[in-house]
Amino acid sequence: MNKTKLLLASALLALTAGCATTEVEKAVSVSTAPKLYNETLNPRQKEYPNHLGFNDLHIQAIRHLKPSTNDVHDPDLQTIVHHHCKAYDDGTFTCLMFHTGMKDQDKPIGFEYIITTEQFNNLPADEKKYWHYHLVEVPRAHATFPDLTPAEAAKILPAVNETYGKVIYFMNPHDKMPLGEPYVLIVQDMPEQD
């Protein structure tokens, strides 16, 4: 009961404080609000509002789905996987991965965790096999930055190339919900694509 009272009191306090805000205070708070975007990685500040925070960088790449067959022409290898990434102050990124885009009802099927070369070099030797080097894999995956101009992409590509990624799936793209165990996809072992 005390938790309910505390919650209600907090809500009322927030509502009344909001009502007492003057127009000048509102203007000041809007102008000093922190930006929700990384201005270098997302210069036109495109927001994907259903995934607040994962709008710092948008990457599209093939060779990021486990093929259903052993055929080099398996359509899953050609499926574009959208990575919607959040950058962190420690140099890492977490990218939610979508195989259908990022419309309102699209669900992520996994994520790619991205680290710096220095962080990779400090990993235990038996862990390193799960990580792929982006200098090699960005061209192999035909990765693009659809929200950036070619000049903007060229500016960030050297930094992206010097990172390592680990792809973890918790859902098969053809299933309606996560079934079975999550798995790590060893991207560097995927068949080459034209």
N, CA, C and O of each residue as an XYZ file, in Angstrom:
776
protein
N       0.828     -1.191      0.000
C       0.000      0.000      0.000
C       0.874      1.257      0.000
O       0.566      2.228     -0.692
N       1.974      1.239      0.784
C       2.864      2.407      0.844
C       3.497      2.679     -0.509
O       3.695      3.835     -0.881
N       3.823      1.605     -1.259
C       4.409      1.791     -2.591
C       3.422      2.485     -3.518
O       3.806      3.344     -4.312
N       2.137      2.109     -3.414
C       1.105      2.720     -4.246
C       0.972      4.198     -3.914
O       0.883      5.033     -4.813
N       0.958      4.523     -2.629
C       0.852      5.926     -2.213
C       2.063      6.720     -2.695
O       1.920      7.844     -3.178
N       3.242      6.143     -2.566
C       4.457      6.816     -3.003
C       4.433      7.058     -4.509
O       4.824      8.127     -4.978
N       3.982      6.078     -5.252
C       3.887      6.203     -6.706
C       2.898      7.298     -7.090
O       3.191      8.130     -7.950
N       1.735      7.300     -6.459
C       0.728      8.338     -6.735
C       1.240      9.723     -6.352
O       1.032     10.685     -7.091
N       1.900      9.832     -5.212
C       2.432     11.124     -4.785
C       3.491     11.623     -5.764
O       3.536     12.812     -6.080
N       4.333     10.729     -6.239
C       5.358     11.109     -7.213
C       4.720     11.583     -8.511
O       5.155     12.576     -9.095
N       3.697     10.879     -8.958
C       3.018     11.261    -10.198
C       2.356     12.626    -10.053
O       2.446     13.456    -10.957
N       1.692     12.867     -8.924
C       1.046     14.165     -8.695
C       2.075     15.283     -8.613
O       1.859     16.368     -9.152
N       3.177     15.028     -7.951
C       4.224     16.030     -7.854
C       4.764     16.377     -9.234
O       4.990     17.547     -9.542
N       4.971     15.361    -10.060
C       5.466     15.595    -11.422
C       4.452     16.393    -12.238
O       4.828     17.291    -12.991
N       3.175     16.069    -12.089
C       2.134     16.786    -12.833
C       2.038     18.240    -12.391
O       1.941     19.140    -13.226
N       2.065     18.473    -11.081
C       1.939     19.850    -10.614
C       3.182     20.652    -10.941
O       3.081     21.842    -11.239
N       4.334     20.043    -10.892
C       5.556     20.755    -11.256
C       5.505     21.144    -12.728
O       5.932     22.238    -13.097
N       4.994     20.270    -13.555
C       4.867     20.573    -14.981
C       3.897     21.711    -15.238
O       4.094     22.498    -16.163
N       2.857     21.806    -14.432
C       1.869     22.861    -14.617
C       2.438     24.225    -14.233
O       2.007     25.247    -14.768
N       3.393     24.249    -13.321
C       3.945     25.516    -12.856
C       5.052     26.041    -13.770
O       5.557     27.142    -13.548
N       5.430     25.291    -14.772
C       6.515     25.706    -15.661
C       6.051     26.853    -16.548
O       4.988     26.783    -17.165
N       6.851     27.902    -16.608
C       6.513     29.047    -17.446
C       6.951     28.776    -18.879
O       7.708     27.841    -19.139
N       6.478     29.586    -19.793
C       6.850     29.435    -21.199
C       8.351     29.651    -21.394
O       8.982     28.984    -22.214
N       8.917     30.599    -20.627
C      10.356     30.860    -20.719
C      11.133     29.628    -20.270
O      12.107     29.234    -20.911
N      10.700     29.019    -19.164
C      11.371     27.820    -18.665
C      11.280     26.685    -19.675
O      12.240     25.937    -19.861
N      10.126     26.554    -20.329
C       9.968     25.517    -21.348
C      10.926     25.754    -22.508
O      11.546     24.813    -23.003
N      11.050     27.001    -22.943
C      11.950     27.326    -24.053
C      13.392     27.022    -23.683
O      14.150     26.501    -24.502
N      13.776     27.346    -22.452
C      15.137     27.080    -21.999
C      15.374     25.584    -21.923
O      16.424     25.104    -22.350
N      14.409     24.832    -21.381
C      14.609     23.394    -21.241
C      14.695     22.702    -22.594
O      15.407     21.707    -22.728
N      13.988     23.205    -23.593
C      14.057     22.621    -24.930
C      15.419     22.887    -25.548
O      16.005     21.996    -26.164
N      15.929     24.102    -25.392
C      17.195     24.444    -26.030
C      18.386     23.787    -25.351
O      19.418     23.594    -25.992
N      18.275     23.432    -24.059
C      19.390     22.811    -23.357
C      19.241     21.293    -23.243
O      20.085     20.632    -22.638
N      18.199     20.753    -23.806
C      18.000     19.302    -23.733
C      19.126     18.588    -24.467
O      19.562     19.048    -25.522
N      19.605     17.464    -23.922
C      20.676     16.736    -24.599
C      20.183     16.171    -25.931
O      19.024     15.783    -26.072
N      21.091     16.135    -26.897
C      20.741     15.581    -28.203
C      20.587     14.071    -28.091
O      21.327     13.412    -27.361
N      19.622     13.533    -28.819
C      19.385     12.100    -28.821
C      20.177     11.405    -29.924
O      20.017     10.203    -30.137
N      21.019     12.141    -30.618
C      21.697     11.622    -31.788
C      23.195     11.811    -31.672
O      23.664     12.734    -31.006
N      23.928     10.954    -32.309
C      25.361     11.149    -32.495
C      25.482     11.930    -33.788
O      25.181     11.397    -34.856
N      25.915     13.178    -33.718
C      25.889     14.061    -34.886
C      26.852     13.642    -35.986
O      26.640     14.003    -37.143
N      27.902     12.893    -35.668
C      28.832     12.431    -36.701
C      28.271     11.218    -37.430
O      28.314     11.149    -38.658
N      27.747     10.267    -36.674
C      27.250      9.028    -37.278
C      25.862      9.183    -37.881
O      25.481      8.407    -38.757
N      25.107     10.165    -37.430
C      23.740     10.371    -37.893
C      23.520     11.864    -38.139
O      22.735     12.493    -37.429
N      24.212     12.449    -39.150
C      24.213     13.907    -39.311
C      22.858     14.515    -39.638
O      22.615     15.671    -39.290
N      21.987     13.795    -40.281
C      20.664     14.340    -40.584
C      19.675     14.022    -39.477
O      18.482     14.304    -39.591
N      20.177     13.443    -38.424
C      19.415     13.179    -37.213
C      18.098     12.482    -37.494
O      17.034     12.916    -37.051
N      18.192     11.393    -38.240
C      17.001     10.588    -38.464
C      16.710      9.817    -37.194
O      17.597      9.186    -36.619
N      15.481      9.872    -36.766
C      15.095      9.177    -35.548
C      14.207      8.008    -35.901
O      13.315      8.110    -36.743
N      14.464      6.910    -35.250
C      13.623      5.726    -35.350
C      12.930      5.620    -33.999
O      13.422      4.932    -33.105
N      11.784      6.299    -33.838
C      11.220      6.536    -32.512
C      10.834      5.287    -31.734
O      10.757      5.345    -30.507
N      10.589      4.168    -32.392
C      10.207      2.970    -31.660
C      11.400      2.308    -30.981
O      11.234      1.379    -30.191
N      12.591      2.784    -31.286
C      13.801      2.180    -30.744
C      14.732      3.279    -30.259
O      15.907      3.318    -30.624
N      14.202      4.164    -29.439
C      14.939      5.323    -28.977
C      16.310      4.912    -28.463
O      16.437      3.989    -27.659
N      17.315      5.601    -28.932
C      18.670      5.309    -28.516
C      19.426      4.488    -29.536
O      20.654      4.561    -29.582
N      18.751      3.720    -30.345
C      19.422      2.901    -31.356
C      19.355      3.580    -32.713
O      19.077      2.948    -33.732
N      19.617      4.894    -32.705
C      19.557      5.671    -33.935
C      20.864      6.406    -34.207
O      20.886      7.351    -34.996
N      21.964      5.982    -33.559
C      23.242      6.639    -33.812
C      23.799      6.273    -35.181
O      24.382      7.124    -35.853
N      23.632      5.039    -35.602
C      24.177      4.587    -36.877
C      23.300      3.476    -37.436
O      22.894      2.573    -36.705
N      23.007      3.541    -38.739
C      22.221      2.527    -39.440
C      23.144      1.873    -40.463
O      23.690      2.547    -41.336
N      23.314      0.559    -40.351
C      24.147     -0.213    -41.276
C      23.276     -1.288    -41.896
O      22.445     -1.891    -41.217
N      23.463     -1.528    -43.184
C      22.811     -2.651    -43.865
C      23.899     -3.590    -44.338
O      24.917     -3.144    -44.867
N      23.695     -4.902    -44.153
C      24.716     -5.868    -44.559
C      24.076     -7.204    -44.905
O      23.087     -7.611    -44.295
N      24.663     -7.892    -45.912
C      24.267     -9.272    -46.207
C      25.234    -10.192    -45.450
O      26.092     -9.722    -44.703
N      25.086    -11.503    -45.652
C      25.923    -12.505    -44.992
C      25.808    -12.407    -43.473
O      26.778    -12.664    -42.761
N      24.639    -12.040    -42.977
C      24.449    -11.950    -41.539
C      23.324    -12.858    -41.057
O      22.921    -12.782    -39.896
N      22.814    -13.715    -41.936
C      21.816    -14.708    -41.527
C      22.381    -16.101    -41.782
O      23.024    -16.349    -42.803
N      22.134    -16.992    -40.851
C      22.562    -18.376    -41.011
C      21.750    -18.993    -42.150
O      20.520    -18.980    -42.104
N      22.429    -19.539    -43.180
C      21.679    -20.098    -44.309
C      20.908    -21.359    -43.906
O      21.331    -22.109    -43.026
N      19.774    -21.572    -44.565
C      18.945    -22.746    -44.297
C      19.521    -23.994    -44.953
O      19.193    -25.116    -44.567
N      20.388    -23.789    -45.954
C      20.988    -24.906    -46.686
C      22.503    -24.697    -46.740
O      23.014    -23.685    -46.260
N      23.199    -25.640    -47.314
C      24.647    -25.499    -47.515
C      24.973    -24.884    -48.873
O      26.136    -24.837    -49.275
N      23.957    -24.418    -49.569
C      24.127    -23.851    -50.904
C      24.652    -22.420    -50.805
O      24.118    -21.608    -50.049
N      25.694    -22.117    -51.569
C      26.265    -20.771    -51.577
C      25.247    -19.736    -52.071
O      25.401    -18.543    -51.805
N      24.219    -20.182    -52.782
C      23.183    -19.287    -53.310
C      21.939    -19.244    -52.418
O      20.891    -18.763    -52.849
N      22.039    -19.729    -51.211
C      20.913    -19.701    -50.278
C      20.437    -18.250    -50.128
O      21.250    -17.363    -49.870
N      19.133    -17.999    -50.285
C      18.624    -16.615    -50.209
C      18.894    -15.934    -48.868
O      18.972    -14.707    -48.811
N      19.035    -16.697    -47.801
C      19.317    -16.073    -46.504
C      20.653    -15.333    -46.518
O      20.825    -14.341    -45.810
N      21.597    -15.817    -47.326
C      22.894    -15.152    -47.420
C      22.790    -13.789    -48.099
O      23.620    -12.910    -47.868
N      21.766    -13.619    -48.938
C      21.568    -12.354    -49.653
C      20.607    -11.408    -48.941
O      20.440    -10.267    -49.370
N      19.979    -11.857    -47.871
C      19.030    -11.015    -47.147
C      19.763     -9.870    -46.459
O      20.739    -10.083    -45.740
N      19.282     -8.662    -46.689
C      19.861     -7.491    -46.024
C      19.384     -7.474    -44.578
O      18.187     -7.541    -44.298
N      20.337     -7.385    -43.679
C      20.026     -7.264    -42.260
C      20.342     -5.826    -41.849
O      21.463     -5.345    -42.012
N      19.335     -5.164    -41.318
C      19.472     -3.777    -40.867
C      20.013     -3.778    -39.437
O      19.475     -4.447    -38.555
N      21.073     -3.026    -39.229
C      21.666     -2.852    -37.906
C      21.357     -1.426    -37.459
O      21.778     -0.467    -38.106
N      20.637     -1.288    -36.375
C      20.351      0.034    -35.806
C      21.129      0.116    -34.504
O      20.834     -0.581    -33.533
N      22.139      0.992    -34.509
C      23.187      0.946    -33.489
C      23.154      2.131    -32.531
O      22.783      3.248    -32.889
N      23.554      1.840    -31.315
C      23.760      2.862    -30.292
C      25.238      2.858    -29.944
O      25.818      1.807    -29.670
N      25.848      4.046    -29.955
C      27.255      4.203    -29.593
C      27.361      4.521    -28.106
O      26.550      5.265    -27.554
N      28.374      3.945    -27.471
C      28.606      4.174    -26.041
C      29.941      4.888    -25.853
O      30.815      4.834    -26.718
N      30.086      5.553    -24.717
C      31.281      6.338    -24.432
C      32.554      5.502    -24.369
O      33.646      6.045    -24.540
N      32.445      4.193    -24.127
C      33.637      3.346    -24.038
C      34.103      2.832    -25.403
O      34.991      1.982    -25.474
N      33.505      3.346    -26.494
C      33.911      2.951    -27.840
C      33.173      1.745    -28.386
O      33.427      1.328    -29.516
N      32.265      1.176    -27.609
C      31.498      0.028    -28.083
C      30.185      0.496    -28.708
O      29.747      1.631    -28.517
N      29.577     -0.419    -29.459
C      28.258     -0.212    -30.046
C      27.425     -1.451    -29.750
O      27.963     -2.553    -29.639
N      26.143     -1.276    -29.626
C      25.211     -2.390    -29.655
C      24.246     -2.090    -30.786
O      23.638     -1.020    -30.830
N      24.106     -3.052    -31.712
C      23.243     -2.867    -32.879
C      22.101     -3.868    -32.828
O      22.333     -5.076    -32.867
N      20.881     -3.381    -32.741
C      19.723     -4.256    -32.889
C      19.642     -4.649    -34.355
O      19.839     -3.811    -35.236
N      19.351     -5.922    -34.623
C      19.348     -6.409    -36.006
C      17.935     -6.822    -36.414
O      17.240     -7.552    -35.707
N      17.543     -6.322    -37.592
C      16.217     -6.572    -38.161
C      16.418     -7.099    -39.573
O      17.228     -6.556    -40.323
N      15.697     -8.143    -39.945
C      15.821     -8.667    -41.305
C      14.757     -8.101    -42.235
O      14.755     -8.409    -43.427
N      13.859     -7.282    -41.714
C      12.753     -6.751    -42.530
C      12.743     -5.233    -42.593
O      11.874     -4.660    -43.249
N      13.648     -4.586    -41.956
C      13.634     -3.131    -41.900
C      13.384     -2.692    -40.481
O      13.729     -3.396    -39.533
N      12.787     -1.536    -40.334
C      12.508     -1.042    -38.989
C      11.210     -0.257    -38.970
O      11.144      0.881    -38.506
N      10.196     -0.901    -39.486
C       8.873     -0.292    -39.423
C       8.292     -0.557    -38.034
O       8.894     -1.269    -37.230
N       7.142      0.008    -37.764
C       6.558     -0.019    -36.431
C       6.445     -1.430    -35.850
O       6.686     -1.607    -34.656
N       6.091     -2.431    -36.644
C       5.860     -3.762    -36.107
C       7.011     -4.744    -36.356
O       6.871     -5.935    -36.080
N       8.132     -4.265    -36.867
C       9.292     -5.138    -37.072
C       9.959     -5.426    -35.734
O      10.136     -4.538    -34.900
N      10.322     -6.683    -35.555
C      10.939     -7.102    -34.296
C      12.402     -7.439    -34.525
O      12.748     -8.037    -35.545
N      13.271     -7.062    -33.584
C      14.674     -7.458    -33.736
C      14.803     -8.972    -33.588
O      14.063     -9.612    -32.841
N      15.772     -9.525    -34.326
C      16.005    -10.968    -34.263
C      17.334    -11.284    -33.586
O      17.639    -12.446    -33.317
N      18.114    -10.260    -33.315
C      19.393    -10.451    -32.658
C      20.087     -9.123    -32.494
O      19.491     -8.062    -32.681
N      21.359     -9.195    -32.139
C      22.131     -7.970    -32.025
C      23.586     -8.262    -32.359
O      24.056     -9.396    -32.264
N      24.275     -7.212    -32.751
C      25.712     -7.292    -32.949
C      26.361     -6.370    -31.932
O      26.039     -5.186    -31.836
N      27.278     -6.944    -31.182
C      28.038     -6.172    -30.203
C      29.362     -5.825    -30.858
O      30.056     -6.713    -31.354
N      29.724     -4.553    -30.869
C      30.919     -4.081    -31.568
C      31.886     -3.481    -30.560
O      31.506     -2.684    -29.702
N      33.169     -3.890    -30.687
C      34.204     -3.417    -29.778
C      35.390     -2.877    -30.574
O      35.508     -3.122    -31.775
N      36.259     -2.143    -29.896
C      37.452     -1.600    -30.536
C      38.520     -2.679    -30.692
O      38.427     -3.744    -30.082
N      39.521     -2.403    -31.503
C      40.639     -3.331    -31.674
C      41.350     -3.555    -30.343
O      41.723     -4.684    -30.025
N      41.536     -2.515    -29.581
C      42.198     -2.658    -28.272
C      41.402     -3.588    -27.357
O      41.982     -4.437    -26.680
N      40.082     -3.432    -27.336
C      39.250     -4.305    -26.509
C      39.326     -5.751    -27.010
O      39.387     -6.688    -26.213
N      39.323     -5.924    -28.340
C      39.451     -7.265    -28.911
C      40.779     -7.903    -28.498
O      40.819     -9.075    -28.125
N      41.850     -7.138    -28.565
C      43.176     -7.672    -28.223
C      43.266     -8.125    -26.774
O      44.120     -8.945    -26.440
N      42.409     -7.612    -25.914
C      42.403     -8.003    -24.500
C      41.467     -9.162    -24.193
O      41.373     -9.585    -23.041
N      40.768     -9.687    -25.203
C      39.881    -10.837    -24.986
C      40.703    -12.108    -24.783
O      41.827    -12.205    -25.277
N      40.152    -13.077    -24.063
C      40.825    -14.383    -23.972
C      40.923    -15.012    -25.366
O      40.047    -14.803    -26.206
N      41.973    -15.769    -25.606
C      42.226    -16.357    -26.927
C      41.052    -17.205    -27.410
O      40.704    -17.144    -28.589
N      40.434    -17.993    -26.530
C      39.338    -18.869    -26.972
C      38.051    -18.103    -27.273
O      37.135    -18.669    -27.868
N      37.957    -16.841    -26.881
C      36.782    -16.010    -27.178
C      36.897    -15.360    -28.549
O      35.881    -15.101    -29.194
N      38.110    -15.094    -29.004
C      38.332    -14.319    -30.228
C      37.717    -14.957    -31.471
O      37.421    -14.242    -32.429
N      37.516    -16.266    -31.492
C      36.960    -16.940    -32.677
C      35.528    -16.505    -32.971
O      35.049    -16.686    -34.091
N      34.840    -15.935    -31.987
C      33.447    -15.508    -32.176
C      33.330    -14.119    -32.793
O      32.231    -13.695    -33.148
N      34.429    -13.416    -32.924
C      34.424    -12.028    -33.365
C      34.962    -11.919    -34.780
O      35.912    -12.615    -35.140
N      34.365    -11.054    -35.583
C      34.853    -10.811    -36.946
C      35.412     -9.398    -37.045
O      34.922     -8.462    -36.415
N      36.447     -9.282    -37.852
C      37.164     -8.018    -38.049
C      36.469     -7.250    -39.161
O      36.333     -7.761    -40.273
N      36.032     -6.044    -38.879
C      35.241     -5.287    -39.846
C      36.045     -4.809    -41.057
O      35.457     -4.567    -42.111
N      37.351     -4.668    -40.943
C      38.144     -4.309    -42.117
C      37.971     -5.369    -43.211
O      37.953     -5.041    -44.397
N      37.846     -6.625    -42.815
C      37.645     -7.735    -43.756
C      36.159     -7.920    -44.068
O      35.787     -8.118    -45.225
N      35.321     -7.856    -43.049
C      33.917     -8.236    -43.220
C      33.020     -7.147    -43.803
O      32.012     -7.473    -44.430
N      33.343     -5.878    -43.623
C      32.495     -4.820    -44.205
C      32.395     -4.986    -45.722
O      31.283     -4.962    -46.250
N      33.509     -5.153    -46.451
C      33.368     -5.365    -47.896
C      32.724     -6.711    -48.251
O      31.956     -6.794    -49.210
N      33.030     -7.756    -47.490
C      32.456     -9.080    -47.779
C      30.937     -9.088    -47.575
O      30.217     -9.815    -48.259
N      30.460     -8.277    -46.632
C      29.026     -8.215    -46.335
C      28.318     -7.138    -47.147
O      27.123     -6.905    -46.969
N      29.060     -6.478    -48.044
C      28.500     -5.389    -48.851
C      27.794     -4.372    -47.948
O      26.708     -3.889    -48.268
N      28.426     -4.058    -46.827
C      27.813     -3.160    -45.846
C      27.708     -1.747    -46.394
O      28.622     -1.243    -47.046
N      26.582     -1.126    -46.116
C      26.342      0.255    -46.510
C      25.788      1.024    -45.320
O      25.323      0.439    -44.342
N      25.847      2.337    -45.427
C      25.326      3.242    -44.411
C      24.228      4.070    -45.082
O      24.502      5.175    -45.549
N      22.994      3.566    -45.142
C      21.963      4.201    -45.961
C      21.554      5.603    -45.538
O      20.988      6.339    -46.347
N      21.818      5.992    -44.312
C      21.435      7.335    -43.860
C      22.536      8.359    -44.080
O      22.368      9.531    -43.742
N      23.677      7.927    -44.651
C      24.811      8.823    -44.856
C      25.062      9.047    -46.338
O      24.784      8.180    -47.166
N      25.589     10.214    -46.661
C      26.049     10.453    -48.030
C      27.348      9.670    -48.223
O      27.960      9.261    -47.236
N      27.787      9.450    -49.468
C      29.073      8.768    -49.667
C      30.235      9.466    -48.956
O      31.117      8.793    -48.423
N      30.251     10.785    -48.938
C      31.327     11.511    -48.255
C      31.278     11.281    -46.744
O      32.318     11.100    -46.109
N      30.087     11.288    -46.174
C      29.945     11.047    -44.742
C      30.349      9.618    -44.388
O      31.012      9.391    -43.376
N      29.947      8.652    -45.223
C      30.310      7.255    -44.986
C      31.817      7.068    -45.071
O      32.407      6.354    -44.260
N      32.440      7.712    -46.057
C      33.899      7.610    -46.208
C      34.625      8.172    -44.984
O      35.710      7.707    -44.636
N      34.039      9.146    -44.347
C      34.652      9.770    -43.175
C      34.659      8.817    -41.972
O      35.630      8.797    -41.215
N      33.597      8.033    -41.784
C      33.531      7.149    -40.612
C      34.040      5.734    -40.891
O      34.328      4.990    -39.953
N      34.155      5.350    -42.171
C      34.544      3.983    -42.504
C      35.883      3.558    -41.889
O      35.971      2.435    -41.393
N      36.923      4.390    -41.895
C      38.172      3.956    -41.259
C      37.991      3.572    -39.787
O      38.604      2.611    -39.323
N      37.169      4.299    -39.060
C      36.925      3.975    -37.651
C      36.132      2.680    -37.520
O      36.436      1.850    -36.664
N      35.105      2.500    -38.372
C      34.304      1.270    -38.348
C      35.181      0.070    -38.690
O      35.061     -0.987    -38.070
N      36.061      0.233    -39.675
C      36.927     -0.871    -40.098
C      37.819     -1.379    -38.977
O      38.204     -2.548    -38.982
N      38.149     -0.542    -38.033
C      39.039     -0.950    -36.942
C      38.269     -1.417    -35.711
O      38.705     -1.213    -34.578
N      37.125     -2.044    -35.947
C      36.334     -2.622    -34.870
C      36.101     -4.101    -35.149
O      36.359     -4.590    -36.249
N      35.615     -4.793    -34.146
C      35.281     -6.213    -34.237
C      33.837     -6.385    -33.800
O      33.368     -5.684    -32.903
N      33.123     -7.326    -34.435
C      31.729     -7.560    -34.102
C      31.463     -9.004    -33.734
O      32.094     -9.923    -34.255
N      30.525     -9.187    -32.832
C      30.042    -10.513    -32.437
C      28.531    -10.500    -32.640
O      27.826     -9.686    -32.044
N      28.033    -11.415    -33.493
C      26.612    -11.468    -33.851
C      25.935    -12.552    -33.025
O      26.350    -13.711    -33.037
N      24.896    -12.163    -32.313
C      24.152    -13.089    -31.460
C      22.685    -13.036    -31.868
O      22.064    -11.973    -31.862
N      22.140    -14.198    -32.221
C      20.730    -14.285    -32.588
C      19.945    -14.960    -31.484
O      20.376    -15.962    -30.914
N      18.788    -14.396    -31.192
C      17.874    -15.017    -30.238
C      16.591    -15.462    -30.919
O      15.679    -15.973    -30.268
N      16.519    -15.263    -32.250
C      15.294    -15.597    -32.969
C      15.617    -15.935    -34.416
O      16.421    -15.251    -35.049
N      15.002    -16.977    -34.940
C      15.105    -17.322    -36.347
C      14.230    -16.343    -37.119
O      13.082    -16.119    -36.733
N      14.734    -15.760    -38.189
C      13.936    -14.742    -38.896
C      12.613    -15.256    -39.457
O      11.727    -14.458    -39.761
N      12.465    -16.555    -39.599
C      11.227    -17.099    -40.162
C      10.209    -17.482    -39.081
O       9.089    -17.883    -39.397
N      10.592    -17.359    -37.825
C       9.684    -17.682    -36.722
C       8.947    -16.436    -36.259
O       9.420    -15.314    -36.444
N       7.776    -16.647    -35.652
C       6.985    -15.523    -35.157
C       7.422    -15.073    -33.765
O       7.092    -13.967    -33.336
N       8.163    -15.928    -33.058
C       8.677    -15.593    -31.733
C       9.964    -16.385    -31.502
O      10.225    -17.355    -32.213
N      10.764    -15.987    -30.526
C      12.010    -16.718    -30.279
C      11.741    -18.151    -29.828
O      11.048    -18.389    -28.839
N      12.298    -19.091    -30.568
C      12.178    -20.512    -30.231
C      13.577    -21.100    -30.149
O      14.466    -20.700    -30.901
N      13.772    -22.025    -29.262
C      15.075    -22.671    -29.151
C      16.101    -21.785    -28.470
O      15.776    -20.773    -27.849
N      17.349    -22.200    -28.608
C      18.439    -21.494    -27.937
C      18.997    -20.368    -28.790
O      19.013    -20.476    -30.016
N      19.453    -19.293    -28.168
C      20.182    -18.257    -28.918
C      21.497    -18.854    -29.430
O      21.961    -19.874    -28.920
N      22.083    -18.225    -30.421
C      23.358    -18.718    -30.940
C      24.201    -17.569    -31.459
O      23.695    -16.507    -31.823
N      25.510    -17.817    -31.481
C      26.467    -16.874    -32.043
C      26.703    -17.283    -33.489
O      26.979    -18.449    -33.772
N      26.596    -16.332    -34.395
C      26.865    -16.588    -35.810
C      28.311    -16.199    -36.092
O      28.706    -15.052    -35.883
N      29.094    -17.160    -36.567
C      30.495    -16.898    -36.897
C      30.508    -16.343    -38.324
O      30.577    -17.102    -39.292
N      30.444    -15.039    -38.442
C      30.282    -14.357    -39.725
C      31.429    -14.676    -40.689
O      31.198    -14.860    -41.884
N      32.658    -14.742    -40.178
C      33.800    -14.974    -41.046
C      33.780    -16.366    -41.674
O      34.517    -16.607    -42.630
N      32.962    -17.286    -41.168
C      32.846    -18.630    -41.744
C      31.726    -18.734    -42.782
O      31.528    -19.796    -43.371
N      30.993    -17.640    -43.010
C      29.876    -17.664    -43.957
C      30.434    -17.713    -45.384
O      31.508    -17.170    -45.641
N      29.711    -18.362    -46.324
C      30.171    -18.420    -47.705
C      30.284    -17.042    -48.340
O      29.487    -16.149    -48.055
N      31.277    -16.877    -49.198
C      31.468    -15.624    -49.936
C      30.262    -15.370    -50.847
O      29.626    -16.304    -51.335
N      29.968    -14.101    -51.062
C      28.883    -13.700    -51.952
C      29.405    -12.708    -52.971
O      30.344    -11.960    -52.696
N      28.790    -12.702    -54.158
C      29.192    -11.736    -55.203
C      28.636    -10.373    -54.908
O      28.866     -9.434    -55.671
